[in-house]
Amino acid sequence: MKKEFMIFWITIGLAVFGIVGGGFNLGYILPPLIVFGVVFLLYKFPPKKYRRPATPKVKPSARTMAKVNAERRQSTPEKRKHYPFQVIEGQKGKNDDTPKYH
């Protein structure tokens, strides 16, 4: 957390130093501000072809919800414990001389 904090303030300090060192020359400050403003406005208010269509919210009827809930209950399989490992039998023969439990 402190690393990001220090990087942020170093960047801010260098930006302030660059603005002051430039003598507040608008020729150097204005183009980046315009680009930043345009990018920000496009992010906040994207063109219509890139917007997600607004889907109307429709409340399903009680009858529909009863059907959906019934299907969910029927299609739910038994819950089994999932183990991430699987035993793979080797190619050597099993040794019958060794006891199963020692």
C-alpha positions as protocol buffer text, in pm:
chain_id: "A"
residue {
  index: 1
  type: MET
  ca { x: 0 y: 0 z: 0 }
}
residue {
  index: 2
  type: LYS
  ca { x: 281 y: 242 z: 85 }
}
residue {
  index: 3
  type: LYS
  ca { x: 451 y: 170 z: -248 }
}
residue {
  index: 4
  type: GLU
  ca { x: 148 y: 287 z: -449 }
}
residue {
  index: 5
  type: PHE
  ca { x: 111 y: 586 z: -217 }
}
residue {
  index: 6
  type: MET
  ca { x: 472 y: 693 z: -276 }
}
residue {
  index: 7
  type: ILE
  ca { x: 447 y: 641 z: -654 }
}
residue {
  index: 8
  type: PHE
  ca { x: 132 y: 856 z: -661 }
}
residue {
  index: 9
  type: TRP
  ca { x: 293 y: 1146 z: -475 }
}
residue {
  index: 10
  type: ILE
  ca { x: 616 y: 1126 z: -674 }
}
residue {
  index: 11
  type: THR
  ca { x: 410 y: 1146 z: -996 }
}
residue {
  index: 12
  type: ILE
  ca { x: 214 y: 1444 z: -861 }
}
residue {
  index: 13
  type: GLY
  ca { x: 537 y: 1613 z: -755 }
}
residue {
  index: 14
  type: LEU
  ca { x: 695 y: 1565 z: -1098 }
}
residue {
  index: 15
  type: ALA
  ca { x: 381 y: 1699 z: -1265 }
}
residue {
  index: 16
  type: VAL
  ca { x: 386 y: 2010 z: -1045 }
}
residue {
  index: 17
  type: PHE
  ca { x: 758 y: 2055 z: -1108 }
}
residue {
  index: 18
  type: GLY
  ca { x: 697 y: 2030 z: -1484 }
}
residue {
  index: 19
  type: ILE
  ca { x: 418 y: 2288 z: -1473 }
}
residue {
  index: 20
  type: VAL
  ca { x: 620 y: 2530 z: -1258 }
}
residue {
  index: 21
  type: GLY
  ca { x: 937 y: 2468 z: -1457 }
}
residue {
  index: 22
  type: GLY
  ca { x: 752 y: 2543 z: -1778 }
}
residue {
  index: 23
  type: GLY
  ca { x: 656 y: 2883 z: -1642 }
}
residue {
  index: 24
  type: PHE
  ca { x: 282 y: 2816 z: -1679 }
}
residue {
  index: 25
  type: ASN
  ca { x: 315 y: 2820 z: -2055 }
}
residue {
  index: 26
  type: LEU
  ca { x: -33 y: 2743 z: -2188 }
}
residue {
  index: 27
  type: GLY
  ca { x: 110 y: 2593 z: -2504 }
}
residue {
  index: 28
  type: TYR
  ca { x: 242 y: 2300 z: -2301 }
}
residue {
  index: 29
  type: ILE
  ca { x: -44 y: 2264 z: -2053 }
}
residue {
  index: 30
  type: LEU
  ca { x: -349 y: 2307 z: -2274 }
}
residue {
  index: 31
  type: PRO
  ca { x: -317 y: 2006 z: -2516 }
}
residue {
  index: 32
  type: PRO
  ca { x: -286 y: 1740 z: -2240 }
}
residue {
  index: 33
  type: LEU
  ca { x: -578 y: 1899 z: -2055 }
}
residue {
  index: 34
  type: ILE
  ca { x: -791 y: 1891 z: -2370 }
}
residue {
  index: 35
  type: VAL
  ca { x: -702 y: 1525 z: -2438 }
}
residue {
  index: 36
  type: PHE
  ca { x: -773 y: 1432 z: -2077 }
}
residue {
  index: 37
  type: GLY
  ca { x: -1108 y: 1616 z: -2090 }
}
residue {
  index: 38
  type: VAL
  ca { x: -1215 y: 1444 z: -2413 }
}
residue {
  index: 39
  type: VAL
  ca { x: -1122 y: 1099 z: -2281 }
}
residue {
  index: 40
  type: PHE
  ca { x: -1306 y: 1167 z: -1956 }
}
residue {
  index: 41
  type: LEU
  ca { x: -1620 y: 1285 z: -2137 }
}
residue {
  index: 42
  type: LEU
  ca { x: -1615 y: 981 z: -2368 }
}
residue {
  index: 43
  type: TYR
  ca { x: -1580 y: 756 z: -2066 }
}
residue {
  index: 44
  type: LYS
  ca { x: -1864 y: 922 z: -1877 }
}
residue {
  index: 45
  type: PHE
  ca { x: -2097 y: 967 z: -2177 }
}
residue {
  index: 46
  type: PRO
  ca { x: -2013 y: 707 z: -2445 }
}
residue {
  index: 47
  type: PRO
  ca { x: -2163 y: 733 z: -2795 }
}
residue {
  index: 48
  type: LYS
  ca { x: -2496 y: 558 z: -2848 }
}
residue {
  index: 49
  type: LYS
  ca { x: -2350 y: 268 z: -3048 }
}
residue {
  index: 50
  type: TYR
  ca { x: -2126 y: 168 z: -2754 }
}
residue {
  index: 51
  type: ARG
  ca { x: -2390 y: 194 z: -2483 }
}
residue {
  index: 52
  type: ARG
  ca { x: -2563 y: -111 z: -2346 }
}
residue {
  index: 53
  type: PRO
  ca { x: -2929 y: -120 z: -2439 }
}
residue {
  index: 54
  type: ALA
  ca { x: -3154 y: -41 z: -2147 }
}
residue {
  index: 55
  type: THR
  ca { x: -3357 y: -349 z: -2076 }
}
residue {
  index: 56
  type: PRO
  ca { x: -3695 y: -281 z: -1922 }
}
residue {
  index: 57
  type: LYS
  ca { x: -3747 y: -440 z: -1584 }
}
residue {
  index: 58
  type: VAL
  ca { x: -4047 y: -669 z: -1593 }
}
residue {
  index: 59
  type: LYS
  ca { x: -4166 y: -839 z: -1279 }
}
residue {
  index: 60
  type: PRO
  ca { x: -4254 y: -1203 z: -1351 }
}
residue {
  index: 61
  type: SER
  ca { x: -4596 y: -1324 z: -1247 }
}
residue {
  index: 62
  type: ALA
  ca { x: -4646 y: -1553 z: -949 }
}
residue {
  index: 63
  type: ARG
  ca { x: -4742 y: -1837 z: -1184 }
}
residue {
  index: 64
  type: THR
  ca { x: -4417 y: -1800 z: -1379 }
}
residue {
  index: 65
  type: MET
  ca { x: -4209 y: -1791 z: -1061 }
}
residue {
  index: 66
  type: ALA
  ca { x: -4383 y: -2106 z: -937 }
}
residue {
  index: 67
  type: LYS
  ca { x: -4286 y: -2286 z: -1259 }
}
residue {
  index: 68
  type: VAL
  ca { x: -3926 y: -2168 z: -1236 }
}
residue {
  index: 69
  type: ASN
  ca { x: -3897 y: -2274 z: -872 }
}
residue {
  index: 70
  type: ALA
  ca { x: -4047 y: -2616 z: -949 }
}
residue {
  index: 71
  type: GLU
  ca { x: -3794 y: -2673 z: -1229 }
}
residue {
  index: 72
  type: ARG
  ca { x: -3509 y: -2572 z: -1004 }
}
residue {
  index: 73
  type: ARG
  ca { x: -3613 y: -2820 z: -736 }
}
residue {
  index: 74
  type: GLN
  ca { x: -3645 y: -3105 z: -986 }
}
residue {
  index: 75
  type: SER
  ca { x: -3323 y: -3039 z: -1174 }
}
residue {
  index: 76
  type: THR
  ca { x: -3102 y: -3005 z: -866 }
}
residue {
  index: 77
  type: PRO
  ca { x: -2888 y: -3321 z: -844 }
}
residue {
  index: 78
  type: GLU
  ca { x: -2766 y: -3467 z: -516 }
}
residue {
  index: 79
  type: LYS
  ca { x: -2486 y: -3264 z: -371 }
}
residue {
  index: 80
  type: ARG
  ca { x: -2163 y: -3458 z: -369 }
}
residue {
  index: 81
  type: LYS
  ca { x: -1841 y: -3367 z: -209 }
}
residue {
  index: 82
  type: HIS
  ca { x: -1591 y: -3264 z: -475 }
}
residue {
  index: 83
  type: TYR
  ca { x: -1237 y: -3392 z: -441 }
}
residue {
  index: 84
  type: PRO
  ca { x: -978 y: -3230 z: -666 }
}
residue {
  index: 85
  type: PHE
  ca { x: -763 y: -3544 z: -688 }
}
residue {
  index: 86
  type: GLN
  ca { x: -821 y: -3880 z: -854 }
}
residue {
  index: 87
  type: VAL
  ca { x: -638 y: -4206 z: -798 }
}
residue {
  index: 88
  type: ILE
  ca { x: -470 y: -4336 z: -1111 }
}
residue {
  index: 89
  type: GLU
  ca { x: -377 y: -4702 z: -1110 }
}
residue {
  index: 90
  type: GLY
  ca { x: -11 y: -4765 z: -1190 }
}
residue {
  index: 91
  type: GLN
  ca { x: 121 y: -5007 z: -1453 }
}
residue {
  index: 92
  type: LYS
  ca { x: 314 y: -5223 z: -1207 }
}
residue {
  index: 93
  type: GLY
  ca { x: 121 y: -5510 z: -1062 }
}
residue {
  index: 94
  type: LYS
  ca { x: -21 y: -5489 z: -714 }
}
residue {
  index: 95
  type: ASN
  ca { x: 180 y: -5666 z: -447 }
}
residue {
  index: 96
  type: ASP
  ca { x: -59 y: -5898 z: -258 }
}
residue {
  index: 97
  type: ASP
  ca { x: 200 y: -5972 z: 13 }
}
residue {
  index: 98
  type: THR
  ca { x: 165 y: -5637 z: 181 }
}
residue {
  index: 99
  type: PRO
  ca { x: -125 y: -5596 z: 422 }
}
residue {
  index: 100
  type: LYS
  ca { x: -389 y: -5335 z: 340 }
}
residue {
  index: 101
  type: TYR
  ca { x: -357 y: -5170 z: 681 }
}
residue {
  index: 102
  type: HIS
  ca { x: -31 y: -5153 z: 873 }
}
